[in-house]
Amino acid sequence: MICCFQVVDEHVLNSCTPSSPATFLFAYSTDLAPRVIFDTFSLYSPLYAAQYSKLANVRFDLWDPEQIEYHSTFWQWNNSIYSHLPNPSLGHNSSGTGSDVVWIIDSFLENTEAPICGSALMIFLKRYPNKLDNPDIVAKLQKHNVFLHVVTALNPSGGRFSGALYDIATRSNGFCIFEMDTKFQQAASWFAALNANPYLIYAVNANVSGTGSIVLPPLTSQYVESCLLLMTVQDHGVLDASFQSIDLEWEAPGNNASVYQNHATLGGFIIGNFFGTNVIFNATTYNTTLNYNYTAMTQTLQIRIFSRHVTDYWPPYF
């Protein structure tokens, strides 16, 4: 079964394209160790930043909230982040207090200082939100084609709902990783790899349970190229026995491709819920099938494919 959510705003669709000026927001919980963000931000270079017309950063989960800072150059951005590294002493003492990350997302979507259309929000989450359902934020993200790239800590400092941002990312064509915060840099390297493949060309969410097969929407590749595939194999934290295997297949006349992962192989490389790889496609349309083997628990998987070539369309919200 494919999970489907669709929001259409004709004015936005006609005026906002993947080549429109966009902003990159680097946002992180103050509950993280300073070294985590110090090391992770080193993945981002002036070359990566050059894809965006504005750069932004903010700490969240603070006792006294800070505003998002917007910059025109990489070095302004760089200096701002390194002078505002996480500081747990500025955060909340109670583990019962939820994260204010959704408020940060909403603040960006309401800003008047930087472009919103097609922007990317890179979020490092240590404290979980206390609210699970956020339909208003999902609608705004869809309206402006804004993507959430999220790394969620498996060892939280507080909050209730580990899956809150996974759900938002699922419904807005984003991508959410679960990982130990000591491995945030390793996990975020897959998002930094979008420097070479920045344009989302395929986004599908699949509900899986037990053993079976799903015919997914077809994939159309406009070029012969190597694309980046990011896929979650679970919609929750530590990789566990609920996942046994997946086989993602693409078939076209004269050209087939596939990606296979199982628990034993993937478990040797990650603690969390995802994998990334490159897949070579021809310039054609592929029939796409997901074969899977899980326990009975239903899970929603995120499947995202990125190209190095700019497109003239936004993938629909499935």
C-alpha positions in Angstrom: 0.0 0.0 0.0 1.3 3.5 -0.9 0.6 6.3 1.5 -0.9 9.4 -0.2 -1.2 13.0 0.8 -1.7 15.7 -1.8 -1.9 19.5 -1.4 -2.1 21.7 -4.5 -1.8 25.4 -4.6 -1.8 26.6 -8.3 -0.3 30.0 -7.6 2.7 28.5 -5.7 3.1 25.7 -8.3 3.2 28.2 -11.1 5.7 30.6 -9.4 8.0 28.3 -7.4 10.2 25.9 -9.3 13.3 23.8 -8.4 15.5 26.5 -10.0 14.0 29.3 -7.9 16.3 31.0 -5.3 16.2 29.0 -2.1 17.5 29.0 1.5 19.5 26.4 3.4 18.7 26.3 7.2 21.1 24.5 9.5 19.2 24.0 12.8 20.3 22.0 15.9 19.2 21.3 19.5 21.3 23.0 22.2 21.1 19.7 24.1 23.7 18.2 21.8 27.4 18.1 22.7 29.2 21.0 21.0 31.6 18.7 19.3 28.7 16.9 17.4 27.7 20.1 15.5 31.4 21.3 15.3 32.2 18.1 13.4 29.0 17.8 11.5 29.1 21.3 10.1 32.5 20.6 8.6 30.7 18.5 6.0 29.4 21.7 4.4 31.7 23.7 2.1 31.4 27.0 0.3 30.7 24.9 -2.9 27.7 23.3 -1.2 26.4 26.7 0.1 26.8 28.3 -3.4 23.6 26.4 -4.5 21.5 28.7 -2.2 20.8 32.4 -2.3 20.6 32.6 1.5 22.0 30.6 4.4 20.5 30.4 7.8 21.1 28.8 11.2 19.5 28.6 14.6 19.9 26.7 17.9 16.6 25.4 19.4 15.4 23.8 22.7 16.7 26.8 24.6 15.2 28.2 27.8 15.4 31.6 26.2 14.6 31.0 22.4 16.9 32.5 19.7 15.8 33.8 16.4 16.9 32.4 13.1 19.9 34.2 11.6 20.1 34.8 7.9 23.3 35.3 5.9 24.5 36.2 2.4 27.9 34.5 2.5 29.3 31.2 3.6 31.8 32.7 6.0 29.1 34.8 7.8 27.1 31.5 8.1 30.2 29.6 9.2 31.1 32.2 11.9 27.6 32.3 13.2 27.3 28.6 13.7 30.7 28.2 15.4 29.9 31.1 17.7 26.6 29.5 18.6 27.5 25.9 19.2 25.2 23.7 21.4 25.3 24.4 25.1 23.1 22.1 27.2 23.3 24.5 30.1 21.1 26.9 28.1 18.4 24.3 27.6 15.7 22.7 29.7 16.4 20.8 32.9 13.3 18.6 32.6 13.2 15.5 30.4 9.4 16.1 30.2 9.8 19.3 28.3 9.3 18.8 24.5 11.3 20.2 21.7 10.3 23.5 20.1 11.6 22.4 16.7 8.2 22.6 15.1 8.0 26.3 16.2 11.4 26.8 14.5 10.2 25.2 11.3 7.1 27.5 11.3 9.2 30.6 12.0 11.2 29.8 8.9 8.1 29.3 6.8 6.8 32.7 7.9 10.0 34.6 7.5 10.3 37.7 5.2 14.1 37.9 5.1 15.0 34.9 2.8 13.4 32.8 0.1 11.1 30.0 1.2 10.3 28.2 -2.0 12.3 25.0 -2.5 14.4 25.5 0.6 16.1 22.7 2.6 16.0 22.5 6.4 18.8 20.4 7.9 17.7 19.6 11.4 19.6 17.8 14.2 17.2 16.6 16.9 18.2 15.6 20.4 14.9 16.3 22.3 11.6 15.0 20.9 8.5 17.1 20.4 5.5 16.5 22.7 3.0 16.7 19.9 2.8 14.0 17.2 0.3 15.3 14.7 1.3 18.6 12.9 -1.0 19.0 9.9 -0.6 22.8 9.6 3.2 22.5 9.3 2.8 19.7 6.7 0.5 21.9 4.6 2.9 24.8 4.7 5.9 22.7 3.7 3.9 21.2 0.8 2.7 24.6 -0.3 6.2 25.9 -0.5 8.0 22.7 -1.6 10.3 22.9 1.4 12.2 19.8 2.3 13.1 18.5 5.8 16.4 16.7 6.2 16.4 15.3 9.7 18.8 13.4 11.9 17.0 12.3 15.1 19.0 11.1 18.1 18.3 7.6 19.4 19.3 8.7 22.9 17.0 11.7 23.5 17.4 14.4 26.2 13.6 14.6 26.6 10.3 14.8 24.9 7.7 12.1 24.0 7.4 11.5 20.3 10.4 10.2 18.5 8.5 9.9 15.3 7.1 13.4 15.1 9.6 14.7 12.5 9.6 11.4 10.7 5.9 11.9 10.1 6.3 15.5 8.9 9.2 14.5 6.6 7.1 11.6 5.2 4.2 13.8 4.3 6.4 16.6 2.8 8.9 14.5 0.7 11.6 15.0 3.3 13.9 12.3 4.8 14.4 11.4 8.4 17.2 9.4 9.9 17.5 7.9 13.4 21.0 7.5 14.7 23.1 7.9 17.9 24.2 11.5 18.2 27.9 10.3 18.3 27.3 9.2 14.7 25.5 12.3 13.5 28.4 13.3 11.2 28.4 10.0 9.5 24.6 10.1 9.0 24.6 13.7 7.8 27.3 12.9 5.2 24.5 11.4 3.1 22.7 14.8 3.1 25.9 16.6 2.3 26.2 14.2 -0.7 23.3 16.1 -2.1 25.8 18.7 -3.2 26.4 16.4 -6.2 22.7 15.4 -6.6 20.6 18.3 -5.3 17.4 17.8 -7.2 14.6 15.5 -5.9 13.1 13.5 -8.9 11.2 10.7 -7.0 9.6 10.6 -3.7 7.3 7.8 -2.5 6.2 6.5 0.9 5.3 2.8 1.1 3.4 1.1 3.9 4.7 -2.4 4.5 3.8 -5.3 6.8 4.7 -9.0 6.6 6.0 -10.3 3.3 4.8 -9.0 0.0 5.3 -6.8 -3.0 4.1 -3.3 -4.0 3.9 -1.8 -7.4 5.2 1.8 -6.9 4.6 4.8 -9.2 6.9 4.7 -12.2 10.3 6.5 -12.2 11.1 8.7 -15.2 14.8 9.5 -15.7 15.5 12.3 -18.2 19.2 11.5 -18.4 21.7 8.7 -18.4 23.2 9.3 -15.0 24.1 8.0 -11.5 21.4 9.1 -9.0 21.5 9.1 -5.2 18.9 6.8 -3.5 18.1 7.4 0.1 15.7 4.9 1.7 14.5 4.2 5.2 13.9 0.5 6.1 12.1 1.4 9.4 10.0 4.3 10.5 11.5 4.1 14.0 14.8 4.0 15.8 17.3 1.3 16.3 17.5 -1.2 13.5 15.6 -4.3 14.8 14.2 -7.6 13.7 11.0 -6.1 12.4 13.1 -5.5 9.2 14.2 -8.6 7.4 14.8 -7.5 3.7 13.8 -5.2 0.9 14.4 -5.5 -2.8 13.7 -2.4 -4.9 13.5 -3.1 -8.6 13.3 -0.9 -11.7 12.4 -2.4 -15.1 12.5 -0.8 -18.5 13.0 -2.2 -22.0 16.6 -3.1 -22.3 17.6 -1.8 -18.9 16.9 -3.1 -15.3 18.3 -2.0 -12.0 17.8 -3.2 -8.4 18.9 -2.5 -4.8 18.7 -5.3 -2.2 19.3 -4.9 1.6 18.8 -7.4 4.4 19.0 -7.1 8.2 22.3 -9.0 8.5 24.1 -6.9 5.9 22.7 -3.5 6.8 23.1 -4.1 10.6 26.8 -4.4 10.1 27.0 -0.8 9.0 24.4 1.2 10.8 22.5 1.4 14.1 19.6 3.4 12.7 17.0 3.1 10.1 18.3 3.9 6.6 20.8 3.4 3.8 22.0 5.3 0.8 23.5 4.2 -2.5 24.0 5.4 -6.1 22.0 3.8 -8.9 22.6 4.3 -12.6 19.6 4.9 -14.7 19.1 5.4 -18.5 16.9 8.1 -20.0 13.6 6.2 -19.8 10.6 5.4 -17.7 11.0 2.5 -15.3 8.3 0.3 -13.7 9.1 0.2 -10.0 8.4 -2.6 -7.6 9.2 -3.0 -3.9 9.5 -6.5 -2.6 9.7 -6.7 1.2 9.9 -9.0 4.2 8.9 -7.6 7.6 7.2 -8.7 10.8 3.5 -8.0 11.1 3.9 -4.5 12.4 3.0 -1.9 9.7 5.8 0.6 8.9 6.0 3.6 6.5 9.1 3.7 4.4 10.6 6.8 2.7 12.1 6.3 -0.8 13.8 9.4 -2.3 15.9 9.7 -5.5 18.0 12.7 -6.3 19.5 13.8 -9.6 22.3 16.3 -10.5 20.2 17.8 -13.2 17.7 20.6 -12.4 14.1 19.7 -13.1 11.1 21.7 -14.1 8.7 19.9 -11.7 8.2 19.0 -8.1 7.5 15.3 -7.3 3.9 14.9 -6.1 3.1 14.1 -2.4 2.4 10.4 -2.1 
